[in-house]
């Protein structure tokens, strides 16, 4: 006789960023989505994903838009459950457009955003006052936070991170609240690079947490993004630098 032995384990299968974004579907004058649990942060959707979905809704609603140049976000309340995104054209000029976007849950407004999109213009001035920090390559750096089965469930598990310089969170020996972290998606699935940029850029905790004496609740309420260079792709390592 043959004895069959089945061994079961627990593993997390993460969807690509593109697969998640494609679940945002049109309904009426907006778009709806069930907030993906894999992109949660406590009882709300991770702010970077809320911003990314708002950007997708804007792109799909309004035609002939230029690249994203700037965006401002206010996170009003928890973004959970069934979410609805709408957008309104505020002004369109010859080379730029200003568009407001709102996110609603069943409990009310969850977020409000303003996007500035426009064609590139040649500048009469140019300066580079924020050079990239001189840090080791990602393969030479250790993990910034717990990853895989050691990590808490939530949005963090969609990224890999490597501490390139500075201190970790809750570091009593740190002299400065600052860190540079190599970060990349586990799988973008070929998502729009600007949508991916918004989903990536908010993923690090505030650098002030380096000098926190103990863990404490913290949440983003406002966020401003200025895009100096429009990315061509975002499926490799990006260096994020944070200071407080």
C-alpha positions in Angstrom: 0.0 0.0 0.0 1.1 3.6 -0.6 0.9 6.1 2.2 0.1 9.6 1.1 1.3 12.5 3.3 0.0 16.0 2.7 1.9 18.9 4.2 0.2 22.3 4.3 1.6 25.7 5.0 0.7 29.3 5.0 2.0 31.6 2.2 1.0 35.0 0.9 0.4 35.3 -2.8 0.6 39.0 -3.6 -1.0 40.4 -6.8 1.0 42.7 -9.0 0.3 46.4 -8.8 -1.2 46.4 -12.2 -3.6 43.5 -11.3 -4.8 45.5 -8.3 -5.2 48.7 -10.3 -7.2 46.9 -13.0 -9.9 46.1 -10.4 -10.8 49.8 -10.5 -13.8 49.7 -12.8 -16.1 52.4 -14.2 -19.5 53.1 -12.5 -21.6 56.1 -13.3 -19.5 59.2 -13.4 -16.6 57.6 -11.5 -14.7 54.5 -10.7 -15.2 51.9 -7.9 -13.0 49.3 -6.2 -13.0 47.1 -3.2 -10.1 48.3 -1.1 -7.5 45.5 -1.5 -6.6 44.0 2.0 -3.0 43.4 0.8 -2.6 47.1 0.5 -4.1 48.0 3.9 -2.5 50.0 6.7 -4.4 49.3 9.8 -8.1 50.0 9.1 -7.5 52.0 6.0 -6.0 51.6 2.6 -2.3 52.6 2.4 -2.1 56.3 1.4 0.2 55.7 -1.5 -2.3 53.3 -3.0 -5.2 55.7 -2.5 -3.1 58.4 -4.3 -2.3 55.9 -7.1 -6.0 55.0 -7.6 -7.0 58.6 -7.7 -4.4 59.2 -10.4 -5.7 56.3 -12.4 -9.3 57.6 -12.1 -8.2 61.0 -13.4 -6.3 59.5 -16.3 -9.2 57.4 -17.4 -11.7 60.2 -17.1 -10.0 63.1 -18.8 -8.3 62.7 -22.3 -5.1 64.3 -23.6 -3.5 65.0 -20.3 0.2 65.8 -20.0 2.5 64.1 -17.5 1.9 64.6 -13.8 3.8 67.6 -12.5 2.5 68.0 -9.0 -0.2 66.6 -6.7 -1.6 67.4 -3.2 -3.5 64.9 -1.1 -5.5 65.2 2.1 -6.4 61.9 3.7 -9.8 62.8 5.3 -10.9 59.4 6.8 -10.4 55.7 6.6 -10.4 54.3 3.0 -11.9 50.9 3.5 -14.5 48.7 1.9 -16.1 49.8 -1.3 -14.3 53.0 -2.6 -15.6 55.4 -5.2 -13.3 57.8 -7.1 -14.6 60.9 -8.9 -12.7 63.8 -10.6 -13.5 67.3 -11.8 -11.7 69.4 -14.3 -10.9 72.7 -12.7 -9.1 74.4 -15.5 -7.4 73.4 -18.8 -5.0 75.7 -20.6 -2.9 75.3 -23.7 -0.3 73.1 -22.0 -1.6 72.2 -18.5 -4.7 70.9 -16.7 -5.7 71.2 -13.0 -8.0 68.4 -11.8 -9.6 67.7 -8.5 -10.3 64.1 -7.4 -12.2 62.7 -4.5 -12.4 59.3 -2.8 -15.5 58.2 -0.9 -16.2 55.1 1.2 -19.6 54.0 2.6 -18.8 56.1 5.6 -18.1 59.4 3.7 -15.2 61.2 2.2 -11.9 59.4 2.5 -9.5 61.6 0.5 -9.3 64.7 -1.6 -6.6 65.4 -4.2 -5.5 68.1 -6.7 -3.4 67.1 -9.7 -1.4 69.4 -12.0 -0.6 67.8 -15.3 1.2 69.5 -18.2 3.7 69.4 -21.1 7.3 69.9 -20.4 8.8 73.4 -20.8 12.4 74.4 -21.3 13.7 76.3 -18.3 16.1 79.3 -18.4 17.5 78.2 -15.0 18.8 74.8 -13.8 20.4 73.7 -10.6 21.1 70.4 -8.9 21.1 71.1 -5.1 20.0 67.6 -4.0 22.5 65.1 -5.4 21.8 61.4 -4.9 23.4 60.2 -1.6 26.6 58.2 -2.0 25.4 54.8 -0.7 26.3 51.1 -1.3 24.4 49.2 -3.9 21.2 47.3 -2.8 22.9 43.9 -2.8 25.4 45.2 -0.2 22.6 46.5 2.2 20.5 44.6 4.8 16.8 44.7 5.0 15.3 47.9 6.4 12.2 46.3 8.0 10.9 42.8 8.5 9.8 41.1 5.3 8.0 38.0 4.2 6.5 35.8 6.9 8.2 37.9 9.6 6.3 41.0 8.6 2.8 42.1 9.7 0.1 41.8 7.0 -0.5 44.8 4.9 0.9 47.1 2.2 4.5 46.7 3.3 4.7 43.2 2.0 4.4 44.5 -1.6 7.9 46.0 -1.4 11.5 45.0 -0.7 13.6 47.5 1.2 17.3 47.7 2.0 18.8 50.3 4.4 21.5 52.2 2.5 22.4 54.8 5.1 21.1 56.3 8.4 19.3 54.6 11.2 16.4 52.2 11.8 13.2 53.1 13.6 13.3 53.5 17.4 17.1 53.7 17.5 18.1 55.2 20.9 21.7 55.6 19.6 20.8 57.6 16.5 22.2 61.1 16.2 19.9 62.2 13.4 16.4 61.3 12.2 17.3 60.3 8.7 17.6 57.3 6.4 18.1 56.3 2.8 16.4 53.1 1.7 16.6 51.2 -1.5 13.0 50.2 -2.4 11.4 48.2 -5.1 8.0 46.5 -5.8 7.9 42.8 -5.7 5.8 43.0 -8.9 4.5 46.0 -10.8 3.0 43.9 -13.6 3.8 46.7 -16.0 1.7 49.3 -14.2 1.8 52.9 -15.4 5.1 54.3 -14.2 3.5 57.5 -12.6 0.8 55.4 -10.9 3.6 53.2 -9.6 5.6 56.2 -8.4 2.7 57.4 -6.3 2.2 53.9 -4.9 5.9 53.7 -4.0 6.8 57.2 -2.8 4.8 57.1 0.4 5.8 53.7 1.6 8.6 54.7 4.1 7.6 55.7 7.6 8.4 59.3 8.7 12.1 59.7 9.6 11.0 61.2 12.9 10.3 57.6 14.0 14.0 57.0 14.2 14.1 59.0 17.5 10.8 57.9 18.9 11.4 56.6 22.4 8.7 53.9 21.9 6.2 52.8 19.2 3.3 55.1 18.8 0.4 55.6 16.3 1.2 57.7 13.3 -0.7 58.5 10.1 -0.3 60.7 7.1 -2.9 63.4 6.8 -1.5 65.6 4.0 1.0 64.8 1.3 2.5 66.9 -1.5 4.3 65.4 -4.5 6.4 67.3 -7.1 7.7 65.3 -10.0 11.0 66.7 -11.3 11.5 63.9 -13.9 8.7 61.7 -15.2 9.8 58.0 -14.8 10.0 55.7 -17.8 9.6 52.6 -15.7 9.5 51.7 -12.0 10.1 48.0 -11.7 13.7 48.2 -10.4 15.4 49.6 -7.2 14.6 53.3 -6.3 16.5 55.1 -3.6 14.1 56.9 -1.2 15.6 59.4 1.3 13.8 60.7 4.3 14.7 63.3 6.9 13.0 65.1 9.7 
